[in-house]
């Protein structure tokens, strides 16, 4: 049994080392941007707009009231985003309890400091979920995808998440949104 334990520990340590190198390399790549006023305004603003999925609920609400044709999609997106938030913040993050990156010194702009685990990124999960959920709305597809990608990158830029946190968040968001859409379609019917 001890041979398996040693092998499992060695494999786990190798994975941790690879993830740490990835996180460090991505963090280093973002470092020059952290000294650019324009990049800071873009990424800090994107991060703030996505706090508590506010921007995604605003999109759903706007779609519901301004585009009656998409009322069903708007309600579905809001419900799935609400469920995703609960799943990630109440269940997944309590399992991992990963420390957030250390930020030394003052931040260039105000930023809400989350109290939950760093892994996975809730912002990245919700942004990816929104990109999938609003992907069927022709005129929203690309603006949402671009803004979602900006939100995902913002979490590394502002040093609230490690790169591996946002990569995991993108994966969780994509899977959650697709499974939820299929489930809602099967249960309630529809063309999704």
C-alpha positions as CSV (number, residue, x, y, z in Angstrom):
1,X,0.0,0.0,0.0
2,X,2.9,2.4,0.8
3,X,4.2,2.1,-2.8
4,X,0.9,3.4,-4.1
5,X,0.9,6.2,-1.5
6,X,4.4,7.2,-2.5
7,X,3.5,7.1,-6.2
8,X,0.3,9.2,-5.6
9,X,2.3,11.7,-3.5
10,X,4.9,12.0,-6.2
11,X,2.3,12.5,-8.9
12,X,0.5,15.0,-6.8
13,X,3.7,16.9,-6.2
14,X,4.6,16.9,-9.9
15,X,1.1,18.3,-10.8
16,X,1.5,21.0,-8.1
17,X,4.9,21.9,-9.5
18,X,3.6,22.2,-13.1
19,X,0.6,24.3,-12.0
20,X,2.9,26.6,-9.9
21,X,5.1,27.1,-12.9
22,X,2.1,27.9,-15.1
23,X,0.8,30.4,-12.5
24,X,4.1,32.1,-12.2
25,X,4.7,32.3,-15.9
26,X,1.3,33.9,-16.6
27,X,1.6,36.2,-13.6
28,X,5.0,37.4,-15.0
29,X,3.5,38.0,-18.4
30,X,0.8,40.2,-16.8
31,X,3.3,42.2,-14.7
32,X,4.2,44.8,-17.4
33,X,0.5,45.5,-18.0
34,X,-0.1,46.2,-14.3
35,X,1.9,49.4,-14.7
36,X,-0.2,50.7,-17.6
37,X,-3.1,53.1,-16.6
38,X,-5.2,52.0,-19.6
39,X,-4.9,48.3,-18.8
40,X,-5.6,48.9,-15.1
41,X,-8.8,50.9,-15.9
42,X,-10.0,48.1,-18.3
43,X,-9.3,45.2,-16.1
44,X,-10.3,46.7,-12.8
45,X,-13.6,47.9,-14.3
46,X,-14.3,44.6,-15.9
47,X,-13.6,42.8,-12.7
48,X,-15.9,45.2,-10.7
49,X,-18.7,45.0,-13.3
50,X,-18.7,41.2,-12.9
51,X,-18.8,41.2,-9.1
52,X,-21.7,39.0,-8.0
53,X,-22.5,38.4,-11.8
54,X,-24.1,41.9,-11.8
55,X,-23.3,42.5,-15.5
56,X,-24.7,39.2,-16.6
57,X,-27.9,39.7,-14.7
58,X,-28.2,43.2,-16.3
59,X,-27.7,41.6,-19.7
60,X,-30.5,39.0,-18.9
61,X,-32.8,41.7,-17.6
62,X,-32.2,44.0,-20.6
63,X,-32.8,41.1,-23.0
64,X,-36.0,40.2,-21.2
65,X,-37.4,43.7,-21.4
66,X,-35.9,45.0,-24.7
67,X,-36.1,41.9,-26.8
68,X,-39.3,40.1,-26.1
69,X,-38.3,37.4,-28.6
70,X,-35.6,36.3,-26.2
71,X,-37.6,36.3,-23.0
72,X,-37.2,32.6,-22.5
73,X,-33.5,32.7,-23.0
74,X,-33.1,35.6,-20.6
75,X,-35.0,33.8,-17.9
76,X,-33.1,30.6,-18.5
77,X,-29.8,32.5,-18.4
78,X,-30.7,34.3,-15.1
79,X,-31.8,31.0,-13.5
80,X,-28.7,29.1,-14.6
81,X,-26.3,31.9,-13.6
82,X,-28.0,32.0,-10.1
83,X,-27.6,28.2,-9.8
84,X,-24.0,28.4,-11.0
85,X,-23.1,31.0,-8.4
86,X,-24.5,28.8,-5.6
87,X,-22.7,25.7,-7.0
88,X,-19.3,27.3,-7.3
89,X,-19.4,29.5,-4.2
90,X,-21.2,27.3,-1.7
91,X,-20.0,23.8,-2.8
92,X,-16.9,23.9,-5.0
93,X,-14.9,26.6,-3.3
94,X,-15.5,25.1,0.2
95,X,-13.9,21.9,-1.0
96,X,-10.6,23.5,-2.3
97,X,-9.9,26.5,0.0
98,X,-7.0,27.7,-2.0
99,X,-5.1,30.9,-1.0
100,X,-5.3,33.9,-3.2
101,X,-2.2,35.4,-4.8
102,X,-0.4,37.9,-2.6
103,X,-0.6,41.5,-3.7
104,X,2.1,43.8,-2.2
105,X,1.5,47.5,-2.0
106,X,-1.4,49.7,-2.9
107,X,-3.7,48.8,-5.8
108,X,-4.0,51.4,-8.6
109,X,-7.8,51.4,-8.3
110,X,-10.4,50.2,-5.8
111,X,-11.2,46.5,-5.8
112,X,-13.5,44.3,-3.8
113,X,-11.5,41.6,-1.8
114,X,-13.3,38.3,-1.9
115,X,-13.3,36.1,1.2
116,X,-13.9,32.8,-0.5
117,X,-11.3,30.3,-1.9
118,X,-9.3,31.3,-4.9
119,X,-10.1,28.0,-6.7
120,X,-11.9,28.1,-9.1
121,X,-12.5,31.7,-10.1
122,X,-16.2,32.5,-9.7
123,X,-15.8,35.4,-12.1
124,X,-14.3,33.2,-14.8
125,X,-17.0,30.5,-14.2
126,X,-19.8,33.1,-14.5
127,X,-18.3,34.8,-17.5
128,X,-17.9,31.6,-19.4
129,X,-21.4,30.5,-18.4
130,X,-22.8,33.8,-19.7
131,X,-20.8,33.4,-23.0
132,X,-22.4,30.0,-23.5
133,X,-25.9,31.1,-22.4
134,X,-26.1,34.2,-24.5
135,X,-24.3,32.6,-27.4
136,X,-27.6,31.9,-29.2
137,X,-28.5,35.6,-29.2
138,X,-27.0,36.7,-32.6
139,X,-26.2,40.3,-31.8
140,X,-24.9,39.5,-28.3
141,X,-22.7,36.5,-29.1
142,X,-19.4,38.3,-29.9
143,X,-19.7,41.3,-27.5
144,X,-20.4,38.9,-24.6
145,X,-17.6,36.6,-25.6
146,X,-15.1,39.5,-25.8
147,X,-16.3,41.0,-22.5
148,X,-16.3,37.5,-20.8
149,X,-12.6,37.0,-22.0
150,X,-11.8,40.4,-20.5
151,X,-13.3,39.5,-17.2
152,X,-11.4,36.2,-17.1
153,X,-8.1,37.9,-17.8
154,X,-8.9,40.7,-15.3
155,X,-8.8,38.3,-12.4
156,X,-5.2,37.5,-13.1
157,X,-4.3,41.1,-13.9
158,X,-5.7,42.4,-10.6
159,X,-4.0,39.5,-8.7
160,X,-7.1,38.1,-7.2
161,X,-6.6,34.7,-8.9
162,X,-3.9,32.5,-10.1
163,X,-4.0,31.5,-13.8
164,X,-5.0,28.0,-12.9
165,X,-8.0,29.3,-11.0
166,X,-9.3,31.1,-14.1
167,X,-8.5,28.2,-16.4
168,X,-10.5,25.9,-14.0
169,X,-13.3,28.5,-13.8
170,X,-13.6,28.6,-17.6
171,X,-13.9,24.8,-17.7
172,X,-16.4,24.6,-14.9
173,X,-18.4,27.5,-16.4
174,X,-18.5,25.8,-19.9
175,X,-19.5,22.4,-18.5
176,X,-22.1,23.9,-16.1
177,X,-23.8,26.1,-18.7
178,X,-24.0,23.3,-21.3
179,X,-25.3,20.7,-18.9
180,X,-27.8,23.2,-17.4
181,X,-29.0,24.2,-20.9
182,X,-29.6,20.6,-21.9
183,X,-31.3,19.8,-18.6
184,X,-33.6,22.8,-18.8
185,X,-34.4,22.0,-22.4
186,X,-35.2,18.4,-21.5
187,X,-37.3,19.3,-18.5
188,X,-39.2,22.3,-19.9
189,X,-38.9,21.7,-23.6
190,X,-37.7,24.2,-26.2
191,X,-35.4,24.5,-29.2
192,X,-32.1,25.0,-27.3
